Amino acid sequence: MLPLQQQPWRSRNSFGETRRPHHSPRPRRVECRLSAAARGQLTDPDYAHLEAAAKLAGSPEGVTQPHPNAACRLVGPDGRTVISEAYQRAQGTTSAEVLAVAAAGPAARGATAYLNLEPGDCHGEAAAVEALVRAGVGRVVVGLRHPLRHLRSRGIGLLRGAGLRVDVLADELALGRNGTPAQLAAGLTQCSTASGSDSDGPFAPGAGGPPAAYTAMGACLAANEALLHRAALRRPLGVLKYAMTLDGKIATNLGHSAWVSSSQSRALVFETRARSDAVIVGGNTVRRDNPRLTTRREGGHTPARIVMSRTLDLPEDANLWDVTLAPTIVLTQRGARTRFQAALRAQGVEVVEFDFLTPESVADYCQERGFLQCFWECGGTLAAPAIASGVVHKVMAFVAPKIIGGLRAPTPVGELGFVEMTQAVELVDTEWSQVGPDLMITGYMPSSGGLWALEAALEGADDDTAAAAAAEPTVHLPGGGAGSSAGGVSGAADGKSAGGVKDGKDGGKSGGGVSAKRRRNIAAAAGRSVSFYKAWDQWGALSNFSPHPIAMPVDPEAVVPTATAAAAAGEERQASGGAASTSGRTGGVRTWPSVEHYYQAHKFSGGHHPEAAAVMEAIAAAPSPEEAARIGRRTERTRPELLRKDWGSAKLAFMEAALRTKFRTHAGPRAMLLATAGVTGASADHLGAAASAAAPSHSASASSSSTGATATAVKPAKAAVAKKAVATEAMCLELVEASPHDYFWGAGYERTGQNKLGRLLMQVRDELLSEYDTAVSCAAEGLWTTPEQLAGVAAASAAAPASRG
């Protein structure tokens, strides 16, 4: 139903304006006039199925790290029978569409697919789209266009290009033009018969759509609350939590606070921690409460614990220094207690120094780590500057029916400098509920504006281009569909394009000195670089978390000398239609679900310890690359005796062999890798096998793509490719694994890391190029031909700042 109690979002406010939604819609009178086609597209059953899909999409919350939440529900032609439904478990796992189609089997033909979120394939192919098309789905209903710029409208365009009917709820409501529910309820936008609205139609005067439509849309927005904030505001969703007594105190005069809220409220806090990437506290909280900041449960996602302290005046025996429970990150200022820093690092605590530590610099750092949601559990001293700087977007407050009094008793928020009540920060989209004996209040800060306002802002940014979605390209480059010469590399919705291309120059001033220094140090040898990190980034197929199985020798000692033979064995098995299995072995070859699975497991290979084999099997059976990494890293931390004795020197060889197999086996990732050297999709096909240079790639079938992979035989061969192309400048882009915390495989936060993963990828790329044509090499000084579309993608990428969101 329309949230009539909500206050209208105001596009201008006097507080927290450091990050605003791009193209923020201003209150205005509009004509809520819909086309005849749009007015009858969706029905009440459609809304109900979309709402169910949105709720299903949130199933992995707390189990895996926050990621774009997507679900697919297949409904029979009668509009009532649910044939199958599925959700995506984690980043780098099989898409919900592929899972739902596989579960439905032949019954999927003629069905309607309900998707809470537009398909978002970043793995070099369009597995989700192809699964729906090959299954014979007759209609697709999408709740929300993808918030990320490089994916927005692309999946919808591919589906429509394949001949499927696609209805989009977000387009029907058109919040960017018709106004948000709060604006409609406040009368800031009005529909009337005189303005062209038909009172007898499905859209009544005074509203942009039926109540069921807004209920379904609200569910779709809520399912990806954090993603919407990251895309629109270029920062993770910041949630400030506090519990206070009825008289507004969070502790007694002496600082005692156990417990203000009830056990039921604390259980809800633990759940919210598990749904967050990080929990942030200040030094006062560590000194006063000595918290553990865990989720208080076995298994599932464990958020990073971040401690902000400029002076590092912290106890040396704090519970947070025990990293066997969860990873801990200490953010401080440069030069603070260097010996204590060394001691923390020796215990496994990550320490990051800033030239000047502020809530803004912390939020930017969390953005660089790919975080979607940060949970601020700090006291009033830190809460006040966090609110003032605009990094807090949502408040989660508990009010306990208790009174403790005390003039010096601390309050939830410190000094903000307000002297008049008119300066007070007003929350929007507020909700109240009872949790045990406590009252819980949630609402969005002016720095956010709420989910409806964020979606309206995203729609306003692409209102002119949403209808012209890209047709399916021959090679599924990141956002590289026809009709978008920029390839979706940059845009107002996410500001910094995910995994974009950086020109090596200072991209502008930042909130922190370290951040500015980092940008200056990113320069590549050729002046340009492609950054990749998360599997849902623009260049997600370059990530080790991408869902591409690899077939490797069972004997780990055979990997280094027989890397080429291993790759050939994997290619032959994929070409013969062998099913990818997490534990299957055939002829001395074992298939691993991803590069990350293989790499983490082989930390414990070699048979040197009787318990190591069990760890390898647990990693192999992990449902996602993220969970495989979690097992491997935790075991390495807590059971170092299980680690392979020569791992420090052997890990490069294992990674190199795995990467070589991945990019020789899978056409989609290979095409993406070669695109960073200016190689066209047709040329990449010749590198892979005998795929047609002109036809679109449909290599992932519904039956074989349960792993999200493309199985295509790869037989390197030199070939002359006849193609229409234009000469462009040689652009061998440096590949940068943009992990801000990994200084071995990645570039590190200040871009001073070794970037070993990026270097290995460039090595594999050079091998593929040398097998194609000696005239096409990243060592060459001359020019080679590149199709106009790819040249446009590269040019736009080169002008966009590097980011991962």
VEXROKE-582001 format. One record per residue (C-alpha): residue in three letters; x, y, z. Coordinates in steps of 0.05 Angstrom, whole numbers, padded with zeros to 5 digits, always signed. Example, Ala and Ser with C-alpha at 12.3 -4.5 7.8 and 13.67 -1.06 7.14 Angstrom:
BEGIN
ALA+00246-00090+00156 SER+00273-00021+00143 
//
This chain:
BEGIN
MET+00000+00000+00000 LEU+00021+00071-00009 PRO+00062+00093+00051 LEU+00018+00153+00068 GLN+00053+00165+00134 GLN+00120+00177+00101 GLN+00148+00247+00095 PRO+00166+00272+00026 TRP+00239+00268+00008 ARG+00269+00337-00002 SER+00322+00344-00054 ARG+00356+00399-00016 ASN+00375+00398+00057 SER+00426+00432+00102 PHE+00459+00369+00126 GLY+00497+00309+00100 GLU+00502+00334+00028 THR+00571+00306+00015 ARG+00543+00250-00028 ARG+00477+00263-00064 PRO+00439+00218-00112 HIS+00458+00239-00183 HIS+00404+00278-00219 SER+00362+00282-00157 PRO+00289+00291-00176 ARG+00259+00356-00152 PRO+00187+00359-00128 ARG+00144+00381-00186 ARG+00076+00373-00217 VAL+00076+00321-00272 GLU+00025+00288-00316 CYS+00019+00215-00294 ARG+00000+00195-00364 LEU+00018+00124-00385 SER+00016+00094-00454 ALA-00039+00046-00470 ALA+00012-00010-00475 ALA+00042+00005-00407 ARG-00025+00011-00372 GLY-00045-00062-00382 GLN+00023-00097-00378 LEU+00024-00121-00305 THR-00031-00150-00263 ASP-00041-00165-00189 PRO-00015-00237-00197 ASP+00047-00207-00230 TYR+00058-00162-00170 ALA+00049-00220-00122 HIS+00100-00263-00158 LEU+00150-00206-00161 GLU+00143-00194-00087 ALA+00154-00268-00073 ALA+00217-00267-00117 ALA+00243-00206-00081 LYS+00234-00240-00013 LEU+00268-00303-00039 ALA+00327-00262-00064 GLY+00345-00244+00008 SER+00354-00317+00028 PRO+00430-00317+00028 GLU+00434-00255+00073 GLY+00477-00273+00133 VAL+00502-00336+00100 THR+00547-00304+00049 GLN+00578-00235+00041 PRO+00531-00182+00015 HIS+00523-00183-00060 PRO+00470-00165-00112 ASN+00410-00206-00089 ALA+00374-00239-00147 ALA+00320-00292-00151 CYS+00279-00324-00206 ARG+00209-00353-00201 LEU+00181-00392-00260 VAL+00105-00393-00264 GLY+00063-00435-00312 PRO+00019-00407-00367 ASP-00041-00407-00320 GLY-00007-00351-00280 ARG-00014-00389-00214 THR+00027-00453-00215 VAL+00098-00442-00190 ILE+00142-00489-00230 SER+00208-00473-00196 GLU+00245-00417-00161 ALA+00317-00404-00142 TYR+00364-00350-00116 GLN+00437-00334-00126 ARG+00476-00357-00065 ALA+00537-00312-00070 GLN+00581-00273-00117 GLY+00613-00318-00169 THR+00559-00372-00164 THR+00508-00398-00212 SER+00455-00346-00229 ALA+00384-00354-00204 GLU+00357-00359-00275 VAL+00402-00417-00293 LEU+00384-00454-00229 ALA+00309-00443-00238 VAL+00310-00466-00310 ALA+00350-00528-00292 ALA+00301-00546-00237 ALA+00241-00535-00283 GLY+00266-00576-00341 PRO+00218-00581-00400 ALA+00163-00548-00359 ALA+00198-00481-00367 ARG+00174-00476-00440 GLY+00121-00423-00445 ALA+00129-00403-00372 THR+00135-00332-00344 ALA+00200-00316-00307 TYR+00194-00266-00250 LEU+00260-00232-00232 ASN+00266-00183-00175 LEU+00330-00156-00207 GLU+00351-00151-00280 PRO+00401-00206-00300 GLY+00472-00183-00286 ASP+00523-00227-00319 CYS+00594-00201-00311 HIS+00630-00265-00329 GLY+00643-00256-00402 GLU+00579-00290-00424 ALA+00504-00282-00415 ALA+00489-00348-00381 ALA+00425-00323-00347 VAL+00396-00294-00410 GLU+00415-00354-00452 ALA+00384-00402-00401 LEU+00317-00366-00406 VAL+00320-00363-00481 ARG+00340-00436-00491 ALA+00288-00460-00442 GLY+00233-00428-00484 VAL+00208-00380-00430 GLY+00153-00339-00462 ARG+00154-00277-00419 VAL+00199-00244-00368 VAL+00175-00195-00314 VAL+00231-00154-00282 GLY+00221-00114-00219 LEU+00283-00070-00218 ARG+00333-00050-00271 HIS+00403-00066-00246 PRO+00430-00007-00206 LEU+00502-00017-00228 ARG+00518+00026-00289 HIS+00554-00028-00329 LEU+00495-00075-00322 ARG+00436-00028-00324 SER+00387-00044-00380 ARG+00436-00093-00413 GLY+00402-00158-00392 ILE+00333-00130-00411 GLY+00360-00110-00479 LEU+00390-00179-00490 LEU+00324-00213-00473 ARG+00284-00168-00518 GLY+00335-00176-00573 ALA+00324-00251-00568 GLY+00249-00241-00580 LEU+00223-00248-00509 ARG+00169-00203-00482 VAL+00198-00165-00422 ASP+00155-00123-00374 VAL+00191-00079-00323 LEU+00155-00056-00261 ALA+00203+00002-00251 ASP+00186+00027-00320 GLU+00111+00022-00305 LEU+00116+00064-00242 ALA+00168+00111-00272 LEU+00188+00142-00206 GLY+00236+00190-00239 ARG+00178+00222-00277 ASN+00116+00208-00236 GLY+00147+00218-00167 THR+00160+00174-00106 PRO+00104+00149-00062 ALA+00121+00201-00009 GLN+00116+00257-00061 LEU+00050+00230-00086 ALA+00022+00224-00015 ALA+00043+00295+00001 GLY+00010+00322-00062 LEU+00076+00344-00093 THR+00057+00307-00156 GLN-00015+00299-00177 CYS-00052+00260-00230 SER-00120+00284-00251 THR-00170+00270-00305 ALA-00155+00338-00334 SER-00081+00321-00341 GLY-00097+00259-00380 SER-00106+00206-00326 ASP-00165+00159-00334 SER-00198+00149-00267 ASP-00230+00084-00291 GLY-00163+00054-00309 PRO-00116+00014-00265 PHE-00080+00077-00243 ALA-00124+00120-00200 PRO-00117+00195-00195 GLY-00068+00216-00142 ALA-00024+00155-00150 GLY+00025+00130-00203 GLY+00001+00058-00197 PRO-00042+00009-00158 PRO-00023-00005-00086 ALA+00000-00076-00103 ALA+00050-00047-00152 TYR+00082-00004-00098 THR+00083-00063-00050 ALA+00120-00106-00102 MET+00167-00048-00119 GLY+00182-00036-00046 ALA+00201-00109-00038 CYS+00247-00106-00098 LEU+00281-00043-00072 ALA+00289-00071-00002 ALA+00321-00135-00029 ASN+00379-00094-00056 GLU+00378-00036-00006 ALA+00454-00035+00001 LEU+00467-00042-00074 LEU+00423+00017-00089 HIS+00461+00061-00041 ARG+00529+00040-00068 ALA+00507+00051-00140 ALA+00474+00119-00129 LEU+00519+00148-00075 ARG+00585+00114-00091 ARG+00592+00091-00019 PRO+00570+00030+00020 LEU+00504+00035+00057 GLY+00522+00062+00126 VAL+00474+00038+00181 LEU+00481+00071+00250 LYS+00456+00027+00307 TYR+00447+00047+00379 ALA+00405+00028+00439 MET+00383+00079+00490 THR+00339+00085+00551 LEU+00273+00122+00551 ASP+00310+00184+00575 GLY+00360+00180+00518 LYS+00421+00149+00552 ILE+00466+00094+00524 ALA+00503+00081+00589 THR+00507+00104+00662 ASN+00550+00161+00688 LEU+00606+00110+00698 GLY+00599+00081+00628 HIS+00564+00016+00646 SER+00518-00006+00588 ALA+00506-00081+00595 TRP+00451-00084+00577 VAL+00408-00026+00554 SER+00366-00067+00505 SER+00333-00134+00511 SER+00360-00201+00488 GLN+00310-00200+00430 SER+00338-00133+00406 ARG+00409-00158+00412 ALA+00392-00220+00371 LEU+00367-00174+00316 VAL+00432-00135+00320 PHE+00471-00200+00311 GLU+00430-00215+00248 THR+00444-00146+00220 ARG+00518-00156+00233 ALA+00517-00220+00192 ARG+00484-00182+00135 SER+00539-00130+00135 ASP+00608-00129+00104 ALA+00639-00094+00164 VAL+00623-00071+00235 ILE+00655-00004+00253 VAL+00671+00022+00323 GLY+00716+00075+00353 GLY+00770+00072+00405 ASN+00723+00091+00461 THR+00680+00030+00449 VAL+00741-00016+00450 ARG+00767+00015+00514 ARG+00700+00017+00550 ASP+00664-00046+00527 ASN+00720-00092+00501 PRO+00671-00122+00450 ARG+00679-00182+00405 LEU+00632-00157+00351 THR+00617-00227+00325 THR+00552-00255+00299 ARG+00547-00304+00358 ARG+00535-00364+00314 GLU+00572-00420+00279 GLY+00582-00415+00204 GLY+00555-00363+00157 HIS+00586-00297+00137 THR+00631-00263+00187 PRO+00638-00187+00177 ALA+00704-00152+00184 ARG+00712-00114+00249 ILE+00739-00044+00238 VAL+00768-00002+00293 MET+00779+00072+00282 SER+00832+00104+00325 ARG+00877+00163+00307 THR+00924+00154+00366 LEU+00921+00078+00374 ASP+00911+00088+00448 LEU+00880+00019+00453 PRO+00888-00039+00502 GLU+00939-00091+00480 ASP+00895-00149+00503 ALA+00829-00129+00470 ASN+00783-00184+00447 LEU+00784-00156+00377 TRP+00856-00176+00368 ASP+00835-00249+00367 VAL+00828-00259+00292 THR+00808-00333+00298 LEU+00737-00308+00310 ALA+00734-00257+00253 PRO+00782-00212+00214 THR+00800-00146+00247 ILE+00822-00082+00212 VAL+00852-00024+00250 LEU+00849+00044+00215 THR+00895+00097+00244 GLN+00937+00157+00226 ARG+01006+00151+00198 GLY+01061+00141+00249 ALA+01016+00126+00309 ARG+01048+00075+00357 THR+01089+00039+00305 ARG+01111-00016+00353 PHE+01040-00030+00372 GLN+01023-00032+00298 ALA+01077-00084+00287 ALA+01050-00125+00345 LEU+00980-00123+00317 ARG+01004-00145+00249 ALA+01042-00203+00280 GLN+00976-00227+00310 GLY+00942-00224+00242 VAL+00907-00157+00250 GLU+00907-00114+00188 VAL+00931-00043+00201 VAL+00919+00013+00151 GLU+00949+00082+00160 PHE+00916+00146+00135 ASP+00947+00215+00130 PHE+00884+00240+00165 LEU+00832+00192+00191 THR+00759+00213+00183 PRO+00693+00178+00175 GLU+00694+00198+00101 SER+00762+00166+00090 VAL+00738+00102+00124 ALA+00675+00100+00080 ASP+00719+00110+00018 TYR+00764+00054+00041 CYS+00704+00008+00051 GLN+00681+00027-00019 GLU+00749+00007-00047 ARG+00742-00061-00013 GLY+00677-00073-00050 PHE+00634-00069+00013 LEU+00560-00059+00004 GLN+00539-00047+00077 CYS+00576-00021+00138 PHE+00546-00027+00207 TRP+00566+00031+00252 GLU+00561+00008+00325 CYS+00600+00066+00353 GLY+00587+00113+00411 GLY+00564+00185+00407 THR+00634+00213+00399 LEU+00643+00179+00332 ALA+00569+00178+00312 ALA+00566+00254+00308 PRO+00621+00264+00256 ALA+00597+00202+00218 ILE+00528+00234+00212 ALA+00557+00303+00196 SER+00600+00276+00140 GLY+00542+00240+00107 VAL+00569+00169+00112 VAL+00510+00147+00154 HIS+00450+00134+00110 LYS+00403+00095+00156 VAL+00389+00094+00231 MET+00370+00032+00270 ALA+00352+00054+00340 PHE+00325+00014+00399 VAL+00289+00049+00456 ALA+00286+00009+00521 PRO+00231+00022+00573 LYS+00283+00042+00624 ILE+00304+00107+00658 ILE+00373+00117+00688 GLY+00382+00193+00690 GLY+00451+00224+00700 LEU+00476+00291+00676 ARG+00541+00260+00650 ALA+00509+00197+00622 PRO+00528+00191+00548 THR+00477+00199+00492 PRO+00475+00164+00424 VAL+00500+00224+00384 GLY+00552+00275+00406 GLU+00558+00348+00388 LEU+00531+00368+00320 GLY+00533+00443+00331 PHE+00458+00454+00324 VAL+00427+00512+00363 GLU+00356+00511+00336 MET+00306+00455+00330 THR+00296+00473+00257 GLN+00367+00447+00245 ALA+00349+00377+00269 VAL+00363+00320+00221 GLU+00296+00291+00198 LEU+00291+00218+00178 VAL+00247+00194+00121 ASP+00213+00128+00106 THR+00211+00114+00181 GLU+00184+00049+00209 TRP+00167+00030+00280 SER+00162-00040+00309 GLN+00164-00074+00377 VAL+00222-00121+00391 GLY+00210-00156+00458 PRO+00198-00100+00508 ASP+00236-00049+00464 LEU+00215-00003+00409 MET+00256-00005+00345 ILE+00256+00055+00298 THR+00288+00055+00229 GLY+00292+00110+00178 TYR+00337+00141+00125 MET+00380+00202+00134 PRO+00379+00261+00086 SER+00445+00236+00058 SER+00405+00178+00029 GLY+00334+00202+00018 GLY+00307+00131+00021 LEU+00302+00075-00029 TRP+00247+00107-00071 ALA+00287+00170-00079 LEU+00350+00131-00098 GLU+00313+00092-00151 ALA+00282+00156-00178 ALA+00351+00186-00182 LEU+00378+00126-00220 GLU+00320+00129-00268 GLY+00331+00203-00279 ALA+00403+00189-00297 ASP+00386+00142-00353 ASP+00316+00162-00372 ASP+00338+00177-00443 THR+00377+00113-00454 ALA+00338+00058-00417 ALA+00293+00044-00476 ALA+00352+00034-00523 ALA+00381-00026-00487 ALA+00439-00062-00520 ALA+00428-00121-00568 GLU+00468-00183-00553 PRO+00541-00174-00577 THR+00583-00229-00607 VAL+00628-00226-00546 HIS+00597-00208-00480 LEU+00644-00152-00463 PRO+00628-00115-00398 GLY+00571-00070-00417 GLY+00593-00074-00489 GLY+00526-00080-00523 ALA+00510-00045-00587 GLY+00476+00020-00579 SER+00523+00042-00523 SER+00589+00062-00551 ALA+00615+00076-00482 GLY+00600+00005-00463 GLY+00569+00026-00398 VAL+00637+00042-00371 SER+00618+00104-00334 GLY+00555+00139-00314 ALA+00520+00182-00264 ALA+00489+00124-00228 ASP+00552+00095-00200 GLY+00601+00151-00213 LYS+00662+00107-00212 SER+00650+00051-00259 ALA+00662-00018-00231 GLY+00729-00043-00254 GLY+00737+00013-00303 VAL+00800+00035-00338 LYS+00844+00087-00307 ASP+00889+00135-00346 GLY+00943+00134-00292 LYS+00935+00207-00273 ASP+00909+00237-00209 GLY+00834+00228-00215 GLY+00819+00288-00171 LYS+00822+00305-00098 SER+00795+00256-00047 GLY+00773+00257+00024 GLY+00838+00228+00051 GLY+00911+00238+00036 VAL+00923+00164+00028 SER+00868+00160-00023 ALA+00899+00216-00063 LYS+00967+00184-00059 ARG+00937+00118-00082 ARG+00909+00149-00144 ARG+00976+00179-00162 ASN+01011+00112-00156 ILE+00965+00074-00202 ALA+01001+00094-00267 ALA+01014+00035-00313 ALA+01071+00025-00360 ALA+01028+00044-00419 GLY+00991+00098-00380 ARG+00926+00057-00375 SER+00902+00000-00332 VAL+00841-00043-00323 SER+00821-00054-00250 PHE+00782-00116-00228 TYR+00762-00143-00160 LYS+00692-00167-00146 ALA+00659-00220-00190 TRP+00601-00172-00202 ASP+00648-00118-00227 GLN+00650-00096-00299 TRP+00710-00141-00312 GLY+00684-00196-00266 ALA+00708-00254-00309 LEU+00780-00236-00292 SER+00766-00249-00218 ASN+00784-00316-00187 PHE+00713-00316-00159 SER+00681-00322-00227 PRO+00640-00386-00236 HIS+00684-00422-00286 PRO+00705-00493-00269 ILE+00775-00517-00285 ALA+00800-00588-00296 MET+00868-00598-00263 PRO+00913-00659-00249 VAL+00896-00697-00186 ASP+00969-00701-00168 PRO+00989-00630-00145 GLU+01063-00645-00159 ALA+01046-00653-00232 VAL+01018-00583-00239 VAL+01081-00542-00250 PRO+01116-00585-00302 THR+01052-00605-00338 ALA+01012-00541-00337 THR+01001-00542-00412 ALA+00981-00615-00412 ALA+00933-00601-00355 ALA+00901-00546-00394 ALA+00894-00591-00455 ALA+00863-00645-00413 GLY+00813-00596-00385 GLU+00796-00570-00454 GLU+00786-00640-00482 ARG+00741-00659-00425 GLN+00699-00596-00431 ALA+00693-00606-00507 SER+00669-00678-00498 GLY+00612-00654-00455 GLY+00639-00680-00389 ALA+00599-00654-00330 ALA+00635-00607-00284 SER+00636-00636-00213 THR+00665-00610-00149 SER+00692-00679-00131 GLY+00695-00718-00196 ARG+00760-00748-00221 THR+00770-00774-00291 GLY+00836-00801-00317 GLY+00878-00766-00265 VAL+00841-00700-00274 ARG+00795-00667-00223 THR+00746-00611-00237 TRP+00744-00553-00188 PRO+00685-00504-00187 SER+00730-00443-00193 VAL+00801-00419-00192 GLU+00791-00397-00120 HIS+00768-00467-00099 TYR+00830-00497-00131 TYR+00879-00446-00102 GLN+00852-00448-00031 ALA+00850-00524-00029 HIS+00921-00532-00053 LYS+00947-00492+00005 PHE+00939-00559+00042 SER+00960-00607-00014 GLY+01020-00654-00013 GLY+00997-00705+00038 HIS+01043-00679+00092 HIS+00990-00680+00146 PRO+00933-00730+00156 GLU+00881-00675+00169 ALA+00900-00633+00108 ALA+00861-00678+00060 ALA+00797-00666+00098 VAL+00806-00591+00092 MET+00817-00598+00017 GLU+00752-00637+00010 ALA+00714-00586+00051 ILE+00740-00530+00006 ALA+00722-00570-00057 ALA+00651-00579-00031 ALA+00642-00506-00013 PRO+00579-00479-00049 SER+00614-00415-00071 PRO+00684-00387-00083 GLU+00673-00340-00024 GLU+00659-00398+00024 ALA+00719-00436-00004 ALA+00763-00376+00010 ARG+00733-00370+00080 ILE+00751-00442+00097 GLY+00821-00436+00068 ARG+00839-00370+00101 ARG+00811-00389+00169 THR+00847-00456+00169 GLU+00912-00422+00148 ARG+00903-00374+00207 THR+00882-00425+00260 ARG+00919-00488+00237 PRO+00984-00465+00205 GLU+01013-00535+00212 LEU+00966-00559+00158 LEU+00994-00510+00107 ARG+01037-00538+00052 LYS+01110-00529+00073 ASP+01132-00497+00008 TRP+01069-00456-00002 GLY+01106-00390-00002 SER+01144-00410-00065 ALA+01093-00458-00096 LYS+01031-00414-00096 LEU+01051-00375-00157 ALA+01058-00439-00198 PHE+00990-00465-00175 MET+00957-00399-00192 GLU+00990-00394-00260 ALA+00968-00464-00279 ALA+00897-00451-00256 LEU+00891-00385-00294 ARG+00920-00415-00357 THR+00868-00471-00355 LYS+00811-00424-00341 PHE+00824-00377-00399 ARG+00840-00432-00448 THR+00777-00470-00429 HIS+00723-00416-00426 ALA+00708-00372-00485 GLY+00674-00316-00447 PRO+00730-00300-00398 ARG+00781-00310-00454 ALA+00746-00258-00497 MET+00744-00210-00439 LEU+00818-00220-00426 LEU+00837-00210-00499 ALA+00793-00148-00503 THR+00843-00114-00456 ALA+00893-00121-00513 GLY+00847-00097-00568 VAL+00829-00166-00596 THR+00760-00171-00627 GLY+00711-00224-00608 ALA+00719-00258-00675 SER+00794-00262-00665 ALA+00783-00290-00596 ASP+00739-00344-00625 HIS+00795-00364-00672 LEU+00840-00369-00612 GLY+00790-00414-00577 ALA+00766-00460-00633 ALA+00723-00456-00695 ALA+00667-00412-00670 SER+00635-00368-00723 ALA+00664-00298-00726 ALA+00597-00268-00742 ALA+00547-00306-00699 PRO+00531-00289-00627 SER+00560-00336-00575 HIS+00509-00383-00544 SER+00556-00432-00512 ALA+00523-00442-00445 SER+00462-00486-00449 ALA+00411-00496-00395 SER+00436-00566-00382 SER+00510-00552-00380 SER+00510-00483-00349 SER+00490-00504-00279 THR+00559-00481-00261 GLY+00551-00416-00299 ALA+00608-00437-00345 THR+00619-00437-00420 ALA+00647-00503-00445 THR+00684-00492-00509 ALA+00743-00531-00536 VAL+00807-00491-00543 LYS+00859-00509-00594 PRO+00908-00452-00605 ALA+00921-00439-00678 LYS+00946-00382-00720 ALA+00895-00358-00769 ALA+00882-00300-00815 VAL+00815-00270-00797 ALA+00777-00231-00850 LYS+00739-00176-00814 LYS+00717-00105-00823 ALA+00757-00064-00775 VAL+00792+00002-00764 ALA+00863+00016-00743 THR+00871+00039-00672 GLU+00927+00056-00626 ALA+00959-00005-00592 MET+00927-00011-00524 CYS+00959-00064-00481 LEU+00924-00045-00417 GLU+00957-00064-00351 LEU+00913-00110-00310 VAL+00908-00092-00237 GLU+00877-00136-00183 ALA+00850-00078-00144 SER+00847-00110-00075 PRO+00861-00054-00025 HIS+00884-00104+00029 ASP+00924-00155-00011 TYR+00994-00129-00026 PHE+01018-00194-00057 TRP+00964-00214-00107 GLY+00935-00144-00111 ALA+00956-00072-00115 GLY+00940-00054-00043 TYR+00905+00009-00020 GLU+00962+00056-00038 ARG+00975+00017-00102 THR+01044-00003-00077 GLY+01029-00078-00078 GLN+01061-00130-00124 ASN+00998-00143-00165 LYS+01019-00215-00177 LEU+00950-00236-00201 GLY+00947-00180-00252 ARG+01016-00197-00276 LEU+00999-00271-00285 LEU+00937-00252-00325 MET+00979-00208-00370 GLN+01026-00267-00380 VAL+00969-00312-00399 ARG+00943-00258-00446 ASP+01010-00253-00480 GLU+01012-00329-00490 LEU+00943-00327-00523 LEU+00964-00269-00567 SER+01028-00303-00589 GLU+00988-00363-00611 TYR+00941-00320-00652 ASP+00988-00278-00693 THR+01059-00253-00682 ALA+01036-00185-00707 VAL+00987-00180-00649 SER+01027-00176-00585 CYS+01029-00132-00525 ALA+01104-00125-00536 ALA+01093-00096-00606 GLU+01101-00022-00619 GLY+01059-00021-00682 LEU+00985-00017-00694 TRP+00933-00071-00704 THR+00860-00071-00723 THR+00803-00066-00673 PRO+00728-00064-00689 GLU+00695+00003-00679 GLN+00652-00023-00622 LEU+00711-00048-00581 ALA+00750+00016-00596 GLY+00692+00056-00567 VAL+00691+00013-00504 ALA+00765+00022-00494 ALA+00763+00096-00506 ALA+00706+00107-00457 SER+00740+00061-00406 ALA+00805+00099-00410 ALA+00769+00163-00390 ALA+00732+00132-00331 PRO+00760+00128-00260 ALA+00777+00059-00234 SER+00729+00030-00183 ARG+00694-00034-00164 GLY+00621-00016-00155 
//
